C-alpha cells in the first residue's frame, strides 16, 4: 500500500507544481470564483459549454498543493463530459474525500482517486472540493464568490 500512497502523493505534487489547464479561457460561457477562508485558497473556474457538453475548462488562482492539484485534475477529467456527468463526478468525488465512499467503489474517478487519503484530514476536504463547488457555480451562472464556509 505504501507504493500506491507514494504514487498518489507524487501525482498530487506534480499537478500542484505544474497544473494543467491553468489559464483564463477566452470565450468562456461561464465562470465563477471560489474562496476558502480557512487557508486562503482562491480559484476562478472558466467553462466553455457546447450545448450540454463541457467543451473546454480551465482555472486560475492560488492555493495549496491539494487545492491546485484538485482543480488541475478536475479540468482534465471533465473535458468532453456532459453537465450531468460532471455533477455525478462531483458527488462521487465529494463522497470519496469525505470518507462516505471507498475508492474501490468509484472506478469512474480515474486520477481523482488520488484524493482518497484526504478523508483522513477533514480540514483538507475544503481544499480538495473548492474547485468543484466553484465549477457548480460556473455551470449555473451564479455571480457571487463561492465560499467553503
BAVODO-434982 format. One record per residue: residue in three letters; x, y, z of N, C-alpha, C in turn. Coordinates in steps of 0.1 Angstrom, whole numbers, padded with zeros to 4 digits, always signed. Layout:
N
alaXYZXYZXYZ...
END
This chain:
149
unk+0008-0012+0000+0000+0000+0000+0009+0013+0000unk+0021+0012+0006+0029+0024+0006+0033+0028-0008unk+0036+0019-0017+0039+0023-0031+0028+0031-0037unk+0015+0026-0035+0004+0033-0040+0002+0047-0034unk+0004+0048-0021+0004+0061-0014+0015+0071-0020unk+0027+0065-0022+0038+0073-0028+0034+0078-0042unk+0028+0069-0050+0024+0073-0063+0013+0084-0062unk+0004+0083-0054-0007+0093-0052-0001+0106-0048unk+0008+0106-0038+0014+0118-0033+0022+0125-0045unk+0029+0117-0053+0037+0122-0064+0028+0129-0074unk+0017+0122-0077+0007+0128-0087+0001+0141-0082unk-0002+0142-0069-0007+0155-0064+0004+0165-0064unk+0016+0162-0061+0027+0172-0061+0029+0176-0075unk+0029+0167-0085+0031+0171-0099+0021+0181-0104unk+0008+0178-0101-0003+0187-0105-0003+0200-0097unk+0002+0199-0085+0003+0211-0077+0014+0221-0082unk+0025+0215-0087+0037+0223-0092+0035+0227-0106unk+0029+0218-0114+0027+0221-0129+0012+0218-0132unk+0003+0227-0128-0011+0225-0130-0014+0225-0145unk-0023+0216-0149-0028+0216-0163-0040+0225-0164unk-0042+0231-0176-0053+0240-0179-0053+0252-0170unk-0042+0257-0166-0041+0269-0157-0040+0281-0166unk-0051+0287-0169-0052+0299-0178-0066+0304-0178unk-0067+0317-0182-0081+0322-0184-0085+0316-0197unk-0098+0314-0199-0104+0307-0211-0111+0318-0219unk-0106+0321-0230-0113+0330-0239-0126+0324-0244unk-0137+0332-0244-0149+0327-0249-0157+0318-0239unk-0153+0318-0226-0160+0310-0216-0175+0314-0216unk-0183+0303-0215-0197+0306-0213-0201+0307-0199unk-0192+0304-0190-0195+0305-0176-0182+0306-0168unk-0182+0313-0157-0171+0314-0148-0176+0317-0134unk-0168+0314-0124-0171+0317-0111-0158+0317-0102unk-0159+0324-0091-0147+0325-0082-0151+0318-0069unk-0141+0311-0064-0142+0304-0051-0131+0308-0041unk-0134+0307-0028-0125+0312-0018-0127+0303-0006unk-0115+0298+0000-0115+0290+0012-0109+0299+0023unk-0117+0306+0031-0111+0315+0041-0103+0308+0052unk-0104+0295+0054-0096+0288+0064-0081+0288+0060unk-0078+0286+0047-0064+0285+0044-0060+0295+0033unk-0070+0303+0028-0067+0313+0018-0067+0309+0003unk-0070+0296+0000-0071+0292-0014-0081+0300-0021unk-0077+0304-0033-0086+0311-0042-0086+0305-0056unk-0097+0304-0063-0098+0298-0076-0108+0305-0084unk-0106+0305-0097-0116+0310-0107-0117+0299-0117unk-0128+0294-0119-0131+0284-0129-0137+0290-0141unk-0132+0286-0153-0138+0290-0166-0143+0278-0173unk-0155+0278-0179-0160+0267-0186-0166+0272-0199unk-0164+0264-0209-0170+0267-0223-0178+0255-0226unk-0191+0257-0227-0201+0246-0230-0204+0246-0244unk-0206+0235-0250-0212+0233-0263-0225+0225-0261unk-0235+0232-0260-0248+0226-0256-0247+0221-0242unk-0248+0208-0240-0247+0202-0227-0233+0196-0224unk-0224+0198-0233-0210+0192-0232-0200+0202-0227unk-0191+0198-0218-0180+0207-0214-0170+0206-0225unk-0170+0216-0233-0160+0217-0245-0146+0220-0240unk-0145+0229-0231-0132+0233-0225-0134+0238-0211unk-0124+0237-0203-0125+0241-0189-0110+0245-0184unk-0109+0255-0176-0096+0259-0171-0098+0266-0158unk-0087+0270-0152-0088+0277-0139-0076+0286-0137unk-0077+0295-0128-0066+0304-0123-0068+0305-0108unk-0057+0308-0102-0058+0310-0087-0046+0307-0080unk-0047+0307-0067-0035+0304-0058-0040+0296-0046unk-0033+0286-0043-0037+0277-0032-0027+0267-0029unk-0030+0258-0019-0021+0248-0015-0020+0237-0026unk-0012+0227-0024-0010+0217-0034-0023+0209-0037unk-0030+0206-0026-0042+0198-0027-0053+0206-0035unk-0054+0219-0033-0064+0227-0040-0060+0228-0054unk-0048+0231-0057-0043+0233-0071-0044+0220-0079unk-0039+0209-0073-0040+0196-0079-0054+0191-0082unk-0063+0194-0073-0077+0190-0075-0083+0198-0087unk-0080+0211-0088-0085+0219-0099-0079+0214-0112unk-0066+0211-0112-0059+0206-0124-0065+0193-0129unk-0066+0183-0120-0071+0170-0124-0086+0171-0127unk-0093+0179-0120-0108+0181-0124-0109+0186-0138unk-0101+0196-0142-0102+0201-0156-0099+0191-0166unk-0089+0182-0163-0085+0172-0173-0097+0162-0174unk-0103+0159-0163-0113+0148-0162-0126+0152-0169unk-0130+0165-0168-0143+0169-0172-0144+0173-0187unk-0133+0175-0194-0134+0179-0208-0142+0167-0215unk-0152+0171-0223-0159+0162-0230-0171+0155-0223unk-0172+0158-0210-0183+0152-0202-0195+0161-0203unk-0207+0155-0201-0219+0163-0200-0221+0169-0187unk-0230+0179-0186-0233+0186-0173-0237+0175-0163unk-0245+0166-0167-0250+0155-0157-0238+0147-0153unk-0229+0143-0162-0217+0135-0158-0208+0143-0148unk-0207+0156-0151-0199+0165-0142-0205+0165-0128unk-0218+0166-0127-0225+0165-0114-0223+0152-0107unk-0224+0141-0114-0222+0128-0109-0208+0126-0103unk-0198+0131-0111-0184+0130-0107-0182+0139-0094unk-0188+0151-0094-0187+0159-0082-0192+0151-0069unk-0204+0145-0071-0210+0137-0059-0200+0126-0055unk-0196+0118-0065-0187+0107-0062-0174+0112-0056unk-0168+0122-0061-0156+0128-0056-0158+0133-0041unk-0169+0140-0039-0172+0145-0026-0173+0134-0016unk-0180+0123-0020-0182+0111-0011-0169+0105-0008unk-0160+0105-0018-0146+0099-0016-0138+0107-0006unk-0138+0120-0008-0129+0128+0001-0135+0130+0015unk-0148+0127+0017-0154+0128+0030-0155+0115+0037unk-0150+0104+0030-0150+0091+0036-0163+0084+0035unk-0172+0089+0027-0185+0082+0026-0185+0071+0015unk-0174+0070+0007-0174+0061-0004-0159+0056-0005unk-0157+0043-0006-0144+0038-0008-0139+0040-0023unk-0127+0042-0024-0121+0043-0038-0124+0032-0047unk-0124+0020-0042-0127+0008-0050-0141+0008-0056unk-0150+0016-0049-0164+0017-0054-0166+0028-0064unk-0155+0034-0068-0156+0046-0077-0145+0046-0088unk-0145+0035-0097-0135+0035-0107-0136+0046-0117unk-0148+0052-0118-0150+0063-0128-0142+0076-0124unk-0137+0076-0112-0129+0088-0108-0116+0089-0115unk-0110+0078-0120-0097+0078-0126-0087+0085-0117unk-0079+0095-0122-0069+0101-0115-0074+0108-0102unk-0086+0112-0102-0092+0118-0090-0091+0109-0078unk-0090+0096-0079-0089+0087-0068-0077+0090-0059unk-0067+0098-0064-0055+0101-0056-0059+0109-0044unk-0071+0115-0044-0075+0123-0032-0082+0114-0021unk-0082+0101-0023-0088+0093-0013-0083+0095+0001unk-0071+0098+0003-0065+0100+0016-0069+0113+0023unk-0075+0122+0015-0080+0134+0021-0090+0132+0032unk-0098+0121+0031-0108+0119+0042-0102+0117+0056unk-0089+0114+0056-0082+0112+0069-0078+0126+0075unk-0080+0137+0067-0076+0150+0072-0088+0160+0069unk-0098+0160+0077-0111+0167+0074-0108+0182+0071unk-0099+0188+0076-0096+0202+0073-0092+0204+0058unk-0087+0193+0052-0082+0194+0038-0094+0191+0028unk-0105+0186+0033-0116+0184+0024-0120+0196+0016unk-0121+0208+0023-0125+0220+0017-0114+0224+0006unk-0102+0221+0008-0092+0224-0002-0094+0216-0014unk-0097+0203-0012-0099+0194-0024-0112+0197-0031unk-0122+0202-0025-0136+0204-0031-0138+0218-0036unk-0129+0228-0032-0132+0242-0036-0134+0243-0051unk-0126+0238-0059-0128+0239-0074-0141+0233-0079unk-0145+0222-0072-0157+0215-0076-0170+0224-0073unk-0170+0230-0061-0181+0239-0057-0181+0251-0067unk-0169+0256-0070-0169+0267-0079-0173+0264-0093unk-0170+0252-0097-0175+0247-0110-0190+0247-0111unk-0196+0242-0100-0211+0242-0100-0216+0256-0102unk-0210+0266-0095-0215+0280-0097-0213+0285-0111unk-0201+0281-0117-0199+0285-0131-0209+0279-0141unk-0212+0266-0139-0222+0260-0147-0236+0265-0145unk-0239+0270-0133-0252+0276-0130-0253+0291-0132unk-0243+0297-0136-0243+0312-0138-0244+0320-0125unk-0240+0315-0114-0240+0322-0102-0229+0332-0101unk-0233+0345-0098-0223+0356-0099-0215+0358-0086unk-0220+0353-0075-0213+0356-0062-0201+0347-0060unk-0191+0352-0052-0180+0343-0048-0184+0332-0040unk-0180+0320-0043-0184+0308-0036-0174+0306-0024unk-0179+0304-0012-0170+0302-0001-0172+0288+0005unk-0162+0283+0010-0163+0269+0016-0169+0270+0030unk-0172+0282+0035-0178+0284+0048-0193+0285+0047
END
